[in-house]
Amino acid sequence: ANGRVTGGPFTLPRHGFTLVENKTAMKDFFDEDEVKRVYYPETEALIQAQSGAAKVVVFDHTVRTADPARHAEGWVRSTVKSVHNDYTERSAPQRVRDILTKDEADAALQRRFAIVQVWRSVAPRVETEPLAMCDGATIPETGFISNQRRYRDRTAETYHIAYNPAHRWYYFPLMTRDEALVFKVFDTDRDAGGRFTAHTSF
């Protein structure tokens, strides 16, 4: 369904995602140095404001495009057209250990933590292959299929999400660079509403 006209307003605690107006100072999302210098601090502030987290650590980014000519650049990837959630009960705590020092990770894993992602158009607006979000309140605790992704230095794990007629799907047509989808892909708090947010390009 078109989330601009039905189903909302969407909130991070209830639905697992929210669409926000959020201007960016970025000029070129294909410039990795600019992304880290400009967009990382912007993203940290955005996630902190939306989640209320005491501390936010930005640790990764991916640039995706449907333009195959850009894929030759190596680190630019195609869109993902399978319903998934980027972290699992195993891989989320492991990512904390990968990123933080041992003492920091040990302390963080004793408290509530969440992994929150931000999705934004790298073009003036999204013309094709938008991101669809599944209302986290409509995802039953079944149909989560673990999927390993092996890298040189680590093994990641994601969930593929099996079809379920209870799922309610939303997307936001013609998203601009000054809009952002903020969504939760893991939360240790089982009473926090949506702990995962199934999503896919389509």
N, C-alpha and C positions, 0 to 999 in steps of 0.2 A: 504494500500500500504506500501511497505518497504520504510520508511523514509530515510534510508541510501542511497538509489539510486534514489529516485524521490521526487518531491514536495518541496525540501529545496532550500536554507538554511532557517530554521525556526527561527523566532525571537519572542521574548516576546511581543513587541507592535503589530506586524501584525497578528501573528497566535495564540498568547496566550501561546505559549510554545517554549522552545528551548532545544536542547540536547547539553551538554557541557562536555568537558574533565575536570575532577575535582578530583584530587587524595584525598583520605581520609586517615587519620591516624588511623581510627577505626580498632580494632582487632576483636571484638565480638559485633555484633548488638543486640544480645540477652541479653547483660549486660546493664540494664537500667542506672546504674550509669555512665558507660563509655559513653553511648549515650549522657547523659546530660552534662558530663564533657568535652568530646572531640567533639562530633558531633554537639551539639548546636552552639558552636562558629564557627565551620566550615560552618554550614548552614547559620548563620547570615552573615558571610563574603561573601558567594556565592550569596545570595539573594541581598545583597547590591550592589555587583559588577554587577549583571545582570539587576537590576531594576533601579539603581541610586537613590534609596530611601534615604532620609535624615536620617531616623532612622529605624532600623529593630528590631522587638521583636519576638523571637522564643518562642512559647507557647505550643506546643503539638507535639507528634509523635506517630506513629502507626507502629508496626512491623507486616508484613503479610507474610505468607508462604503457599504454597500449600501442605506442609507436615503435615498431620493431627496429627502426634505424637507430634508436637510442640504445638498444640492448647491446650493440657492439662495444659500448663503453665499458662493459664488463660488470661494473657494480650496479648498473641500472637494471631493474628486473621487470618482468612482465607482471600483469595483474594475476591474482589468484582466484580461480573460478571453482572453488570447492568450499563447502561449508566447514569452517574450522574455528578453533579457539587456540591461541598461540602458546598457552602454557597449561601444564597438567599439575596434579598433586605432587608429582615427582620433580618435574623440571623447574617449577617456580622457586622452591627453596634452593635448588641447585644453582639457579641463576643469581640469587642473592650471594651465595658463596663464591661464585665466579667473579662478581663485581666488587664486593667489599673485602676489606682485610678480614682475617680470621676473627679478630676481636669484635670488629663492627658487625660481621655476619652473625656471630654467636649472639650478640645483643639483639640484633634486629629480629632474629628468628624466635626470640622469646616473647615478642610482642606481635600485635596485629600488623600485617603488611599486605599491600596489594600491588599488583602490576597494572598500570593504567596506560593505554595507548592513545595517541592523537593521530587522526587522519585528516589531511588537508589537500586540496588541489594544488598541484605545482603549476598549473596553467591558470589563466584568468578565471576560467570556470570549467566544470566537468561537463564534457559533451558526450562521452561514451564510457561504458563500463564503470558505473558508479558503485559505491559500496553499499551493500544491503546489511541491515542489522536485525538480528532476531531479538525480540523483546525478552530480556532475561527472565522475566516473571513467567514466561510461557514455556521455558525449557525444563522438562522433567529430568530427574536424575537418572536417566537411562539414555542409551544411544551414544555414549562417549567412547570413541574408538582411539586408543593410543597409537600414535604414529611417530616413529623415530626419524630424526634428521641428523645425519652424521656429517660433521665438519672435521677439518684436520685436527683441531685442538679440543673439540668437545662433541658430545652427543646431546642434541636437543630432543625434546618430545613435545608434540602438540596433540590436541584432540581433533579428530574428524567427527562431525556430529551427524548421526543418522537421521533420516527424514522422520518427522513426527507431525501428524495433522494438528497437534496442539500448538505448534510454533506459529507465532505471529510475526510477519516480516515487514520492515519499513525501509524506505530509502528517501533521500532528499534530492530532488532533481536540481540540476544546474547549480551545484554548490560552487561558491566563489572562493578565491584565495583568502578572503577575510572571514570565512566561516570554518569552523573546526568541529569534527566529531571526536568527542572524548569518550572513551569506553574502557570498561574494566575487563581484563582477561584473567584475573585471578584475585581472590580475596580469601584470607585465612578465616575471616569471620563468617561462620555458617548462618548467622542471623542477620546478615547485612543485606538481604534481598538477593539480587542477582550476583552470583559469584563469578560467572563466566558470561561472555557475550559472543555467541556464534555469529559469524559474519562471512561475507563472500562478495567478491566482485561479480557482476552479472551483465 
